[in-house]
Amino acid sequence: MDKLEIFFAECAKIVDAELDAIIPSAETEPANLHTAIRWSVFAGGKRFRPALVFAVGKTFGAAEKDLGKAAAAVEMIHAYSLIHDDLPAMDDDDLRRGRKTCHVKFGEATAILAGDVLQTLAFQTIAEDENLSAEIRVKLISEIARAAGTPTGMVAGQKFDLEAEGRQISIQDLETIHQSKTGAMISVSAKTGAIIAKAEEAEIKTISEYAADLGLLFQITDDLLDATQTTEVLGKTAGKDARAKKATYVSLYGLDEAHRLAENVHAAACEKLKEIERETNLLRELADFILKRRK
């Protein structure tokens, strides 16, 4: 494994241990609900958003022990969003990370409740994190709630995305969708690490701008992968965006131009890092990873 893969593995190990301790066991009643939550949370994946919490936190000097619970909280918000996005009323998907989605395996009602639990458990985890001061806990709860909700957060982005299906939208509208749906939670993951590290306000602003570019880059590459990779490689249904007539960077720009756009956004993210007077090689490697990812 290269250094970045080792970093991802180390972050995942820490976060998985936190999640295992936070989420009730599969034997705890209501057992079916807790089994469904664990099915979704421990389905694999890079744990990219928690890794970003760790990468930024360490860049600004935070102690590893102070980052774990907040990173787990970010992952729980992400997991809840995936469970709800896969529902028939939303994106209606049967496959996630190479296996049945939560609602397919456990039923729609249980899937909705599983997402509800994860969302509230995320905020409880931060509120009760005794490694952090009360001031930092309140700040994190506020920032993550804003990024997850409306009017410019993940939930708003999902609503805009659903409304855009089957109709022509502008590039500006597409950017608005994905700045909210994908970018907001990636940006707040970076901001979480910086807040815990007690970074300066100017540093938090710059790292948030870097992360906003990362979020855009993530979405462009996601659209490219959906158009070019197989279901087996992705672990989720490939080609679904085109069948659902979703507006994507591929449908609006075409493959070649979407590739060029990804490279430009990657360059912009790396340029932002030059403004930070810290060791930022790890953050640059994360941008490289998103640009080059194959699933």
ChimeraX attribute file (.defattr): number of C-alpha atoms within 10 A of each C-alpha:
attribute: neighborCount
match mode: 1-to-1
recipient: residues
	/A:1	7
	/A:2	6
	/A:3	10
	/A:4	13
	/A:5	12
	/A:6	11
	/A:7	16
	/A:8	20
	/A:9	16
	/A:10	13
	/A:11	24
	/A:12	21
	/A:13	13
	/A:14	19
	/A:15	23
	/A:16	19
	/A:17	14
	/A:18	18
	/A:19	23
	/A:20	14
	/A:21	10
	/A:22	16
	/A:23	19
	/A:24	17
	/A:25	14
	/A:26	16
	/A:27	11
	/A:28	12
	/A:29	11
	/A:30	10
	/A:31	13
	/A:32	15
	/A:33	22
	/A:34	20
	/A:35	21
	/A:36	23
	/A:37	29
	/A:38	19
	/A:39	18
	/A:40	23
	/A:41	22
	/A:42	12
	/A:43	14
	/A:44	13
	/A:45	11
	/A:46	12
	/A:47	20
	/A:48	18
	/A:49	20
	/A:50	30
	/A:51	27
	/A:52	26
	/A:53	29
	/A:54	28
	/A:55	27
	/A:56	27
	/A:57	26
	/A:58	20
	/A:59	21
	/A:60	24
	/A:61	16
	/A:62	20
	/A:63	14
	/A:64	13
	/A:65	10
	/A:66	18
	/A:67	25
	/A:68	23
	/A:69	25
	/A:70	29
	/A:71	29
	/A:72	28
	/A:73	28
	/A:74	25
	/A:75	26
	/A:76	27
	/A:77	24
	/A:78	24
	/A:79	21
	/A:80	24
	/A:81	20
	/A:82	18
	/A:83	26
	/A:84	23
	/A:85	17
	/A:86	21
	/A:87	21
	/A:88	13
	/A:89	11
	/A:90	13
	/A:91	17
	/A:92	16
	/A:93	20
	/A:94	18
	/A:95	18
	/A:96	20
	/A:97	18
	/A:98	16
	/A:99	15
	/A:100	18
	/A:101	26
	/A:102	28
	/A:103	22
	/A:104	17
	/A:105	14
	/A:106	18
	/A:107	13
	/A:108	18
	/A:109	11
	/A:110	19
	/A:111	25
	/A:112	17
	/A:113	18
	/A:114	26
	/A:115	25
	/A:116	17
	/A:117	18
	/A:118	23
	/A:119	22
	/A:120	14
	/A:121	17
	/A:122	26
	/A:123	23
	/A:124	14
	/A:125	20
	/A:126	23
	/A:127	18
	/A:128	12
	/A:129	18
	/A:130	12
	/A:131	15
	/A:132	18
	/A:133	12
	/A:134	14
	/A:135	8
	/A:136	18
	/A:137	22
	/A:138	14
	/A:139	15
	/A:140	23
	/A:141	20
	/A:142	12
	/A:143	18
	/A:144	23
	/A:145	18
	/A:146	18
	/A:147	25
	/A:148	25
	/A:149	18
	/A:150	14
	/A:151	12
	/A:152	18
	/A:153	23
	/A:154	27
	/A:155	21
	/A:156	20
	/A:157	26
	/A:158	21
	/A:159	15
	/A:160	18
	/A:161	22
	/A:162	17
	/A:163	11
	/A:164	17
	/A:165	15
	/A:166	13
	/A:167	9
	/A:168	12
	/A:169	14
	/A:170	10
	/A:171	14
	/A:172	8
	/A:173	15
	/A:174	18
	/A:175	17
	/A:176	17
	/A:177	24
	/A:178	25
	/A:179	23
	/A:180	30
	/A:181	27
	/A:182	25
	/A:183	27
	/A:184	27
	/A:185	29
	/A:186	29
	/A:187	27
	/A:188	27
	/A:189	32
	/A:190	28
	/A:191	28
	/A:192	30
	/A:193	31
	/A:194	28
	/A:195	24
	/A:196	26
	/A:197	20
	/A:198	16
	/A:199	20
	/A:200	12
	/A:201	11
	/A:202	11
	/A:203	19
	/A:204	21
	/A:205	14
	/A:206	18
	/A:207	26
	/A:208	22
	/A:209	19
	/A:210	24
	/A:211	27
	/A:212	24
	/A:213	26
	/A:214	28
	/A:215	25
	/A:216	25
	/A:217	24
	/A:218	24
	/A:219	22
	/A:220	24
	/A:221	24
	/A:222	21
	/A:223	21
	/A:224	24
	/A:225	19
	/A:226	22
	/A:227	18
	/A:228	13
	/A:229	15
	/A:230	15
	/A:231	18
	/A:232	12
	/A:233	14
	/A:234	18
	/A:235	16
	/A:236	21
	/A:237	19
	/A:238	19
	/A:239	17
	/A:240	16
	/A:241	18
	/A:242	17
	/A:243	9
	/A:244	13
	/A:245	14
	/A:246	19
	/A:247	24
	/A:248	25
	/A:249	23
	/A:250	22
	/A:251	16
	/A:252	15
	/A:253	14
	/A:254	12
	/A:255	16
	/A:256	10
	/A:257	13
	/A:258	20
	/A:259	17
	/A:260	12
	/A:261	18
	/A:262	24
	/A:263	18
	/A:264	14
	/A:265	22
	/A:266	22
	/A:267	15
	/A:268	15
	/A:269	25
	/A:270	22
	/A:271	13
	/A:272	17
	/A:273	19
	/A:274	12
	/A:275	12
	/A:276	16
	/A:277	10
	/A:278	12
	/A:279	13
	/A:280	17
	/A:281	13
	/A:282	17
	/A:283	21
	/A:284	18
	/A:285	14
	/A:286	19
	/A:287	23
	/A:288	17
	/A:289	14
	/A:290	21
	/A:291	20
	/A:292	12
	/A:293	11
	/A:294	14
	/A:295	18
